[in-house]
Amino acid sequence: MLQSILILHVGIFVDIFQSIIMGIVEGFTEFLPVSSTGHMIIVGDWLGVKQDSMVKAYEVIIQFAAILAVVLNYKEKFSPKKIDLWMKLAVAFVPLGLVGFIFAKQVKAMFSVEIVALMFIIGGIVFLVVEKFYTPKEHFIDDVEKVSYTQALWIGIAQVFALIPGTSRAGASIIGAMLVGLTRKASAEFSFLLAFPVMCATTAYDLVKHRSELFTDTNFAVLAVGFVVSFLVAYATIKLFLKFLETFTFVSFGIYRILFGVALLAFY
């Protein structure tokens, strides 16, 4: 009896430890141009996390935590007075939503460590090339509310590349925004806000698709820990990322992506 209780407590401790690590990784990488999916795959494999109903429920919970982090960081944008901004964000969401819905099976079939690693490297090279020729000018947009519908559409088209595992939704949308004339800060902020409809759609899809298995035989303490950790880390990451961009460029992210991709190919 004592041995069974001990095993149960150790199991819960391990689950909570995994939840904390995964929450930190998700919260930190979701809004950075480094592919949260790629990092979650690798860290999950390292921790020995099995893809079961518990993990699916956990993914839904931490996605919701990231959504909440965006809402609280930009609560002044979530107002009926900002309807024009949200119409533009809706336009930017459409390309990803359509392509993702139509080619869902093909996208899922692309998940592999090799593809993730290659897209890390390719994405890193793209960042370095874009930064090489990127020179902010006076007419560049520094306020997300001044983005035009045409610019929003092009950003949305660029975001479609994020369907390839390892590309990074944030990275694709930020590159797209920079290429159509937004400053680095505005590009990052538009990407943050664009994450709201994208992640709402993704979370809703997961809830509908896995409704019969989600939250059954689930340790809610583990989910709660993951939610809190993911939210706090995501909230802080958004603020720190914007501070970072006041002084630095995306070059360091490009270099990191290349090194991370090479490491994946070497060790996996």
N, C-alpha and C positions, 0 to 999 in steps of 0.2 A: 504493500500500500504506500509506504513512504517513498519507495523507489518510483512508483507511478506518479506521485505528486511532484517529485523532484524533476522527473522528465518533462512533465507538463509545464512547470515553471521555467525550466531551461528553454523549452520550445517557445513559450510566450516571449521570453527575453530576447531570443534570437529573432523572432518575428518583429518585435519592436525595434531592435537594432537595425534590421534590414529596412524597416519603414522609415527610420530617421535618415539613413544613408540615401535611400531612394528619394525621399522628400527633399533633401538638400540638393541632390543632383538635378531633379526636375525643376525646383524653384530657381536654381542658379542658371540653368542652361536654357530654359524655355524662351526667354526674351533676348538672349545673346545670340549672335550669328554663328553658333557652333553646333547646331543640331542636337536638340534635347533627346530626340528619338535615338540617335546614334549612341549617345552617352548612356541612356537608360538600358539599351540592349547590352552594352558591354558591362556596365555595373551590375545589371541583373544576372548576367552570366557569371560574373565574378563571385557574386553572393550566393549563387546556386538557387536563384528564385525560379520556381516552376510556374509555367503559364497555366494557371487554373482560375476558377471563378473568383477566388480571393484576390488574385492579382488584377483581374479585370475590374473588380469593384474598386480596388486601390487606385487604378489608373483613372477611373471616372472621378474619384474623390480629389485627387491631386490636380486634375484638370480644372475642376470647379474652384479649387483653392487659387490657381493661377488666374482664373477669370476674376475672382473677387479682388485679387491684388491689383489688377488693372483698374477695376471700378473705383477702389479707394484711392489709388494714386491720381486718377483723373476724374474724380467725382463731379467737378464743375462741368465736364464735357457731357455728362449723362443728364441732359436737361432738354425739354422740348424746344428750348431756344436754340439748341445746336442741331436741329433737324437737318440743316443743309450739310453739315459735316458728316452726319450719319448716312445721308443719302449717298455721299461720295464713298464712304467706307463700304456701303452695300454694293456699289458699282465695282469696287476693288475686290470684293469677296466673290462676285459672280463667276469669274473664270475658274477659280480654284474649286468652287462648289460644283459647277457643271462637270468639269473634267474629272474631279475626284469621284463624283457619283456615277458617271458613265463608265469609267475605267477602274472601278474599285477593285475588282478581282486581279486585274493586271498590276495595279499598284502593290497589292498585297503580295503578289508573286515575286516582286523585285526585292523583297527583304532578304538580305544576306550580308554577312560581314564584309565580303569582298566589295559589294556595291557601296555599302556605307563608307568603307575606307576610301574607295576611289572618288566618291563624291565629296568627301572631306578634303582630299587633295585638290580636286578640280575647283571646289568652292574657294579654297585658300588662294589658289592662283588667280582666280577671278578678282578677289578682293585686292590682291597686290597690284594687278593690272589697272583696275579701276582707280585705286588710290594714286597710282603713278601719274595718271592723266587728269585727276579730279582737282579742279581749282575753283573754290567757291567764289561767286561773283555777286555784285550788288543786287542783281535781279533775282538771285536764288531765293526761294521761299523758306522763311524761317518760322512760319506759323502754319500749323496743319490745317487751320480753317481756311487758309487762302489757296489750298491745293485745288486745281481745276478738276472737272469731271474727266477730262481727257487724261490728265496726269494720273488720276486715281485708277483709271482703266488700265493704263500701262503698268502701273505698280501691281495691279491685280494679275495681269498677264505674266509678269516676272515671278509672282508668287507661285504660279502653277508648277514651276521647277521644283518646288518644295515637296511635291508628291514623290519625287525620287528619294528614297531613304538616304539620309546622310547629308542632304543638301542644306537643310535648315530653312524653316519658314521665315524666321526673322531675317536671316541672311539674304534670302532671295528678295524679300520685300524691301529691305534696306538698300540693296544694290539697285533695284528698280527705281526707288525713290531718288537716289543720288543721280542716276542717269537721266531723269526727267527734270532735274533742276531744283531739288530740295537740299538744304544744308544737312550736314551729318546729324545734327540734333533733331531737326524736323523729320528726317528720314526714320530715325529711331522711334520718335513719338508716334508717327503715322503707323509704323509697324506694331507698336504696342497696342494702339487702339484697334488696328485691323485684326489683332489676335482675338478680340472679344467676339465678333461674329463667327470667326473660324472655330474657336474653341467651344463656343456655345453649340454650333452645329455638330461638331465632333462628339461632344458629351451627350447631346440629345440622341445622336445616331447610336452610340454605344449603349445608352439606356434602353432604346427600343430593340436593338438587335440582341442584347444579352439580358433582357428583362427577366427571363425565367430562371437565370442562374446567378444574377447579381444579388449580393447581400444575403445569400443563403449559406449557412454554415460559415459565417464571417465573424472574425474577431473585430468588433467595433472599436476596441481600444487601439488596435493597430491602425485602423483607418483614421481615427481621430488624431493620433500622433502624426501620421503622414500628412493629413490636412493642415494641421497647425504649422509643422515644419516647412512644408512646401509654400504655404501662404507667406510666412514671415520672411523666408529667403527670397521669394519672388518679389515681394514688396520692396525689400531693401535693394535687391539687384537692379530694379528699374531706376531707383533714385541714384544709386552709385554709378550705373552705366551712363546716365545723362551727365553726371559730374565728370566722368572719365572723358567724355566726348568734348568737353569744354577745353581740354588741353591736348588730347591725343587723337590719333586717327584710327582706322580699322586695320592698319598694317599688322599690328601684333596679333589680331585675330586671324589674319591670313596666314601668318607664320605658324601659329598654333594649330590651325586646321591641317596644314601640310604635315607637320611633325606628328600629329595625332593619327592622321591617315596612314602615314608610313609605318608607325608603330603597330597599328592594327594589322596591316598586311604582314608585318614581320612576325608578330606573336600569335596571330589567329589563323 
